């Protein structure tokens, strides 16, 4: 492709890229143009049906300025007023390259059809693109780090070919964004958003059960309320419907009746500055519904990557991080986040932080958190605080009684009844 474009830049002439739908014709041609023409090149990209007979005169009037004629879907530019052998020859004399794309069927119908069309196409052997890339091409793709979408195509194309992934992804993204309108598919938009956010959390690409998608709607109360006119069944049917003969917005998972967002949608959402963050409750749901231990650790990792930089802005964020770490068994990290939330004024976090500290006999550190929660009216903290203070009182009264204080000795028996059962330090 590069060789053909460089030759056309030197000498003029036509370069035609052919292939099946979604084989990457336009993107490949544009990449070759960008790589082989100077940045100041003037690109003429007329709509189909434009009269091209005056184009050579226009290019001639621009003197030494570099020009190129770009004809996507060349079949729409053929005809007596379009790209004819005469117009092509005039452009070649001016060394104006012509880059064009055509579907295979359209090319064959015109190349071997009318003599006029054959005259345009007969002088340029097409660059043929395959819809399925070779192992060598995929190997290059896997090692390509400069373009995030290309790297993602290597990882997430799944059941689609890499060109399908790259071509269909932007179309799906735009359709999904516009579906949020009340007269479109607001609940369908919501279901796809839930699947996207579950993927952003790190839930397995094996798919999410339908009942989890139904439950996930509650994570978006405003959107769910606005989507009342569309049923869940209609929304799901719209979301899984096949687009472009290739895929739906939701694609089948590995297990029966499970669905996942099309591979490029989560990365495309992440790439947009105006995309809303994953709701905090969704991180909890994603962790709870993760199908296996590996997926839960992935959710934990992604939660830290996404939420830690924002942890100072909202005390609920440390609570979410604490809960995930506690559930996975990392009590030390959970305690850190509960204490951080408590220090920011979160009373439920203070209650749990106090219990965790008390469970490892860090009484002096536990008391301020339990007092914070108890004063806010959390009953379990009032109980734990009372028991801990009673235990401290018993310790001092015992010391006083041993040193001969009679009143201390009299107070000890009823106090020992209070402290006979250790406080429940299991998080509630």
C-alpha positions as CSV (number, residue, x, y, z in Angstrom):
1,X,0.0,0.0,0.0
2,X,2.8,2.4,0.9
3,X,4.7,1.6,-2.3
4,X,1.6,2.2,-4.4
5,X,0.8,5.5,-2.7
6,X,4.4,6.8,-2.9
7,X,4.4,6.0,-6.7
8,X,1.1,7.9,-7.1
9,X,2.5,10.9,-5.2
10,X,5.6,10.9,-7.6
11,X,3.8,10.3,-10.8
12,X,0.0,10.7,-10.3
13,X,-2.5,7.9,-10.9
14,X,-5.2,5.9,-9.2
15,X,-4.8,3.7,-6.1
16,X,-7.9,1.6,-5.4
17,X,-8.4,-0.3,-2.1
18,X,-10.9,-3.1,-2.3
19,X,-12.3,-5.5,0.2
20,X,-15.4,-6.9,2.0
21,X,-17.5,-4.6,4.1
22,X,-15.7,-3.8,7.4
23,X,-12.3,-4.9,6.1
24,X,-10.7,-1.6,7.0
25,X,-10.5,-0.1,3.5
26,X,-11.0,3.6,4.5
27,X,-8.8,3.4,7.5
28,X,-6.0,1.7,5.6
29,X,-6.1,4.1,2.7
30,X,-6.2,7.1,5.1
31,X,-3.2,5.7,7.1
32,X,-1.2,5.3,3.8
33,X,-2.1,8.8,2.7
34,X,-1.1,10.3,6.1
35,X,2.2,8.5,6.1
36,X,3.2,9.3,2.6
37,X,2.0,12.8,1.8
38,X,3.2,16.0,3.4
39,X,1.2,17.5,6.2
40,X,0.3,20.6,4.1
41,X,-1.4,18.5,1.4
42,X,-4.8,19.7,0.2
43,X,-7.3,16.9,0.2
44,X,-10.3,17.1,-2.1
45,X,-13.1,14.9,-0.8
46,X,-16.2,15.6,-2.9
47,X,-19.5,13.9,-2.1
48,X,-20.8,11.3,-4.5
49,X,-22.2,12.7,-7.8
50,X,-20.0,15.8,-7.8
51,X,-19.0,17.0,-11.3
52,X,-15.2,16.4,-11.4
53,X,-14.6,17.8,-14.9
54,X,-13.2,21.0,-13.5
55,X,-11.0,19.5,-10.9
56,X,-7.8,19.4,-13.0
57,X,-8.1,23.2,-13.6
58,X,-8.7,23.8,-9.9
59,X,-5.6,21.7,-9.0
60,X,-3.5,23.5,-11.7
61,X,-4.5,26.9,-10.3
62,X,-3.0,25.9,-6.9
63,X,0.5,25.9,-8.4
64,X,3.0,23.9,-6.4
65,X,0.6,23.1,-3.5
66,X,0.4,19.4,-2.9
67,X,-3.1,18.0,-3.6
68,X,-4.8,14.6,-3.5
69,X,-8.3,13.4,-4.6
70,X,-10.0,11.2,-2.0
71,X,-12.9,9.1,-3.3
72,X,-14.4,6.9,-0.6
73,X,-16.9,4.4,-2.2
74,X,-15.6,5.1,-5.7
75,X,-18.7,3.7,-7.4
76,X,-20.5,6.9,-6.4
77,X,-18.0,9.0,-8.4
78,X,-17.9,7.1,-11.7
79,X,-19.8,8.3,-14.7
80,X,-19.6,10.9,-17.5
81,X,-19.4,13.8,-15.0
82,X,-17.3,12.0,-12.5
83,X,-13.9,10.3,-12.6
84,X,-13.5,9.4,-16.2
85,X,-10.3,8.2,-18.0
86,X,-9.9,11.8,-19.3
87,X,-10.1,13.4,-15.9
88,X,-7.8,10.7,-14.4
89,X,-5.2,11.4,-17.2
90,X,-5.4,15.1,-16.6
91,X,-4.8,14.6,-12.8
92,X,-1.9,12.3,-13.6
93,X,-0.2,14.9,-15.7
94,X,-0.5,17.2,-12.8
95,X,0.9,14.4,-10.5
96,X,-2.3,14.6,-8.4
97,X,-2.7,11.1,-6.7
98,X,-6.2,9.7,-6.5
99,X,-7.0,7.4,-3.5
100,X,-10.2,5.5,-3.7
101,X,-12.0,2.6,-1.9
102,X,-14.6,0.1,-3.2
103,X,-16.4,-2.9,-1.8
104,X,-15.4,-6.1,-3.7
105,X,-18.8,-6.5,-5.3
106,X,-19.0,-2.9,-6.4
107,X,-15.5,-3.2,-7.9
108,X,-16.2,-6.4,-9.8
109,X,-19.5,-5.1,-11.2
110,X,-17.8,-2.0,-12.6
111,X,-14.4,-3.4,-13.5
112,X,-15.9,-6.1,-15.7
113,X,-19.0,-4.1,-16.6
114,X,-19.3,-1.0,-18.8
115,X,-16.3,0.0,-20.9
116,X,-16.2,3.5,-19.4
117,X,-15.9,2.3,-15.9
118,X,-13.5,-0.5,-16.9
119,X,-11.3,2.2,-18.5
120,X,-10.9,4.0,-15.1
121,X,-10.4,0.8,-13.1
122,X,-8.5,-1.2,-15.7
123,X,-5.3,0.8,-15.4
124,X,-4.8,0.2,-11.6
125,X,-4.6,-3.2,-10.0
126,X,-6.5,-2.9,-6.7
127,X,-4.9,-3.3,-3.2
128,X,-7.1,-6.1,-1.8
129,X,-7.7,-6.3,1.9
130,X,-8.8,-9.4,3.7
131,X,-11.4,-9.3,6.4
132,X,-9.5,-11.8,8.5
133,X,-5.9,-10.8,9.2
134,X,-3.0,-13.1,9.0
135,X,-1.1,-14.4,12.0
136,X,1.8,-12.1,11.1
137,X,-0.6,-9.1,10.9
138,X,-2.1,-9.9,14.3
139,X,1.4,-10.3,15.7
140,X,2.2,-6.7,14.6
141,X,-1.1,-5.6,16.1
142,X,-0.3,-7.3,19.4
143,X,3.0,-5.4,19.6
144,X,1.6,-2.0,18.6
145,X,1.5,0.3,21.6
146,X,1.1,3.8,19.9
147,X,-2.6,3.6,19.2
148,X,-4.9,2.4,22.2
149,X,-7.6,1.3,19.8
150,X,-5.3,-1.0,17.9
151,X,-3.9,-2.4,21.1
152,X,-7.5,-3.0,22.3
153,X,-8.4,-4.7,19.1
154,X,-5.6,-7.3,19.8
155,X,-7.0,-8.0,23.2
156,X,-10.8,-7.5,23.1
157,X,-11.9,-8.3,19.5
158,X,-13.2,-11.6,20.7
159,X,-15.6,-13.2,18.1
160,X,-15.0,-10.3,15.7
161,X,-12.1,-9.8,13.4
162,X,-9.8,-6.9,14.2
163,X,-11.1,-4.9,11.2
164,X,-14.7,-5.5,12.3
165,X,-13.8,-4.4,15.8
166,X,-12.1,-1.2,14.6
167,X,-14.8,-0.3,12.1
168,X,-18.0,-1.2,14.0
169,X,-16.9,0.1,17.5
170,X,-17.3,3.8,16.7
171,X,-20.7,3.2,15.1
172,X,-21.9,1.3,18.1
173,X,-20.6,3.9,20.5
174,X,-22.5,6.7,18.7
175,X,-25.7,4.7,18.4
176,X,-25.5,3.8,22.1
177,X,-25.0,7.5,23.2
178,X,-28.0,8.7,21.1
179,X,-30.2,5.9,22.4
180,X,-30.5,7.7,25.8
181,X,-33.1,10.1,24.5
182,X,-36.6,9.6,25.9
183,X,-38.1,8.8,22.4
184,X,-35.3,6.3,21.5
185,X,-34.2,3.4,23.8
186,X,-33.5,4.9,27.2
187,X,-33.7,1.5,29.0
188,X,-31.7,-0.2,26.3
189,X,-29.1,2.6,26.8
190,X,-29.2,1.9,30.5
191,X,-28.7,-1.8,30.2
192,X,-25.7,-1.3,27.9
193,X,-24.3,1.3,30.3
194,X,-24.6,-1.2,33.1
195,X,-22.7,-3.9,31.1
196,X,-20.1,-1.3,30.1
197,X,-19.6,-0.2,33.8
198,X,-19.4,-3.9,34.9
199,X,-16.6,-4.3,32.3
200,X,-14.9,-1.2,33.6
201,X,-15.0,-2.6,37.0
202,X,-13.3,-5.8,35.7
203,X,-16.2,-8.3,35.8
204,X,-15.3,-11.3,33.6
205,X,-15.8,-10.9,29.8
206,X,-17.5,-14.3,30.0
207,X,-20.7,-12.4,30.4
208,X,-23.2,-11.1,33.0
209,X,-26.4,-13.0,33.8
210,X,-29.6,-11.2,32.7
211,X,-30.9,-11.0,36.3
212,X,-27.7,-9.1,37.3
213,X,-28.3,-6.6,34.4
214,X,-31.8,-6.2,35.7
215,X,-30.5,-5.6,39.2
216,X,-27.9,-3.2,38.0
217,X,-30.5,-0.7,36.8
218,X,-30.9,0.4,40.5
219,X,-27.4,1.8,40.4
220,X,-28.7,4.6,38.1
221,X,-31.9,5.8,39.8
222,X,-32.4,8.9,37.6
223,X,-31.8,7.1,34.4
224,X,-34.0,4.2,35.5
225,X,-36.9,6.5,36.4
226,X,-36.6,8.2,33.0
227,X,-36.6,4.9,31.2
228,X,-40.0,3.8,32.5
229,X,-41.7,3.8,29.1
230,X,-39.5,0.9,27.7
231,X,-39.8,-2.6,29.1
232,X,-36.8,-4.6,30.1
233,X,-37.5,-7.2,27.5
234,X,-37.7,-4.6,24.7
235,X,-34.6,-2.9,25.9
236,X,-32.7,-6.2,25.9
237,X,-33.9,-7.1,22.5
238,X,-32.7,-3.8,21.1
239,X,-29.3,-4.1,22.9
240,X,-28.6,-7.5,21.5
241,X,-29.8,-6.9,18.0
242,X,-27.2,-7.4,15.3
243,X,-25.8,-4.3,13.6
244,X,-23.9,-4.2,10.3
245,X,-24.3,-7.9,10.0
246,X,-21.6,-8.3,12.7
247,X,-22.6,-7.7,16.3
248,X,-24.9,-6.2,18.9
249,X,-24.2,-3.6,21.5
250,X,-24.4,-6.6,23.9
251,X,-22.7,-9.8,22.8
252,X,-23.4,-13.3,24.1
253,X,-21.3,-14.5,27.0
254,X,-19.7,-17.9,27.5
255,X,-22.6,-19.1,29.7
256,X,-26.2,-19.4,28.8
257,X,-28.3,-16.2,29.1
258,X,-25.3,-14.0,29.8
259,X,-24.3,-10.9,28.0
260,X,-21.3,-8.5,27.8
261,X,-20.7,-5.1,26.3
262,X,-19.1,-5.2,22.8
263,X,-15.4,-5.2,23.3
264,X,-14.6,-1.6,22.3
265,X,-17.4,0.1,24.2
266,X,-15.7,0.1,27.7
267,X,-12.4,1.5,26.4
268,X,-14.2,4.1,24.2
269,X,-16.2,5.2,27.2
270,X,-13.1,5.5,29.3
271,X,-11.4,7.5,26.5
272,X,-14.2,10.2,26.6
273,X,-13.7,13.1,29.0
274,X,-17.4,13.6,29.4
275,X,-18.1,10.0,30.4
276,X,-19.6,9.6,33.9
277,X,-17.7,7.6,36.4
278,X,-18.8,4.1,37.5
279,X,-21.3,4.5,40.3
280,X,-19.9,3.6,43.7
281,X,-22.6,1.0,44.3
282,X,-21.7,-0.6,41.0
283,X,-18.2,-1.4,42.4
284,X,-19.9,-3.3,45.2
285,X,-22.3,-5.1,42.9
286,X,-19.5,-6.0,40.5
287,X,-17.4,-7.5,43.4
288,X,-20.4,-9.4,44.8
289,X,-21.4,-10.8,41.4
290,X,-17.9,-11.6,40.1
291,X,-18.0,-15.3,39.1
292,X,-14.7,-16.4,40.6
293,X,-11.8,-15.4,42.9
294,X,-9.7,-14.2,40.0
295,X,-12.5,-11.8,38.9
296,X,-12.9,-10.5,42.4
297,X,-9.2,-9.7,42.6
298,X,-9.5,-7.9,39.2
299,X,-12.4,-5.8,40.5
300,X,-10.3,-5.0,43.6
301,X,-7.4,-3.9,41.5
302,X,-9.5,-1.8,39.2
303,X,-11.3,-0.2,42.1
304,X,-8.0,0.9,43.6
305,X,-6.8,2.2,40.2
306,X,-10.0,4.2,39.6
307,X,-11.0,5.3,43.1
308,X,-7.8,5.9,45.1
309,X,-7.0,9.2,43.3
310,X,-10.4,10.5,44.3
311,X,-10.5,9.1,47.8
312,X,-10.1,12.6,49.5
313,X,-13.1,14.0,47.6
314,X,-15.9,11.8,49.0
315,X,-15.9,9.7,52.2
316,X,-18.0,7.1,50.5
317,X,-15.1,6.1,48.3
318,X,-12.9,4.9,51.2
319,X,-15.9,3.0,52.5
320,X,-16.3,1.2,49.1
321,X,-12.5,0.4,49.1
322,X,-12.7,-0.8,52.7
323,X,-15.6,-3.1,52.1
324,X,-14.0,-4.7,49.0
325,X,-10.7,-5.3,50.9
326,X,-12.5,-6.7,53.9
327,X,-14.5,-9.1,51.8
328,X,-11.4,-10.3,50.0
329,X,-9.7,-10.9,53.4
330,X,-7.2,-8.0,53.4
331,X,-8.2,-6.7,56.8
332,X,-5.2,-4.4,57.2
333,X,-6.0,-2.5,54.1
334,X,-9.7,-2.5,55.0
335,X,-8.9,-0.9,58.4
336,X,-6.8,1.8,56.7
337,X,-9.8,2.8,54.5
338,X,-12.4,2.6,57.2
339,X,-10.2,4.9,59.4
340,X,-9.8,7.3,56.5
341,X,-13.5,7.5,55.9
342,X,-14.1,7.9,59.7
343,X,-11.6,10.7,59.9
344,X,-13.6,12.4,57.1
345,X,-16.8,12.2,59.2
346,X,-18.3,8.9,58.1
347,X,-20.0,7.5,61.2
348,X,-20.7,4.0,59.9
349,X,-17.1,3.7,58.9
350,X,-16.1,4.9,62.4
351,X,-18.2,2.2,63.9
352,X,-16.5,-0.5,61.8
353,X,-13.0,1.0,62.3
354,X,-13.5,0.9,66.1
355,X,-14.6,-2.7,66.0
356,X,-11.7,-3.8,63.8
357,X,-9.2,-2.0,66.1
358,X,-10.8,-3.5,69.2
359,X,-10.7,-7.0,67.7
360,X,-6.9,-6.7,67.6
361,X,-6.7,-5.2,71.1
362,X,-5.8,-1.7,69.9
363,X,-8.2,-0.3,72.5
364,X,-6.7,3.2,72.8
365,X,-7.1,3.6,69.0
366,X,-10.5,2.1,68.9
367,X,-12.1,4.3,71.6
368,X,-12.2,7.6,69.6
369,X,-13.9,5.9,66.7
370,X,-16.4,4.1,68.8
371,X,-17.2,7.4,70.6
372,X,-17.7,9.1,67.3
373,X,-20.1,6.5,66.2
374,X,-21.8,6.1,69.6
375,X,-22.5,9.8,69.8
376,X,-24.0,9.7,66.3
377,X,-26.5,7.2,67.6
378,X,-25.1,3.9,66.2
379,X,-26.3,1.4,68.8
380,X,-23.8,-1.3,68.2
381,X,-21.0,1.2,68.8
382,X,-22.7,2.3,72.0
383,X,-22.6,-1.3,73.2
384,X,-19.0,-2.0,72.2
385,X,-17.9,1.3,73.7
386,X,-19.6,0.5,77.0
387,X,-18.1,-2.9,77.2
388,X,-14.6,-1.6,76.4
389,X,-14.9,1.2,78.9
390,X,-16.2,-1.3,81.5
391,X,-13.2,-3.6,80.8
392,X,-10.9,-0.6,81.4
393,X,-12.8,0.3,84.6
394,X,-12.5,-3.3,85.8
395,X,-8.7,-3.2,85.2
396,X,-8.3,-0.1,87.2
397,X,-10.7,-1.1,90.0
398,X,-8.9,-4.5,90.3
399,X,-5.6,-2.7,90.7
400,X,-7.2,-0.4,93.3
401,X,-8.8,-3.4,95.2
402,X,-5.5,-5.2,95.3
403,X,-4.0,-2.1,96.9
404,X,-6.7,-2.2,99.7
405,X,-9.4,0.1,98.3
406,X,-12.7,-1.3,99.8
407,X,-15.1,0.5,97.5
408,X,-13.2,-0.7,94.5
409,X,-13.5,-4.3,95.8
410,X,-17.3,-3.9,96.2
411,X,-17.7,-2.5,92.7
412,X,-15.9,-5.3,91.0
413,X,-18.5,-8.2,91.1
414,X,-21.3,-6.5,89.2
415,X,-18.7,-5.0,86.8
416,X,-17.3,-8.5,86.1
417,X,-20.8,-9.6,85.0
418,X,-20.8,-6.8,82.4
419,X,-17.4,-7.8,81.0
420,X,-17.8,-11.6,81.2
421,X,-18.8,-11.7,77.5
422,X,-16.2,-10.1,75.2
423,X,-17.6,-7.5,72.7
424,X,-18.7,-8.8,69.4
425,X,-16.0,-7.5,67.0
426,X,-17.5,-8.9,63.8
427,X,-18.3,-6.2,61.3
428,X,-22.1,-5.7,61.0
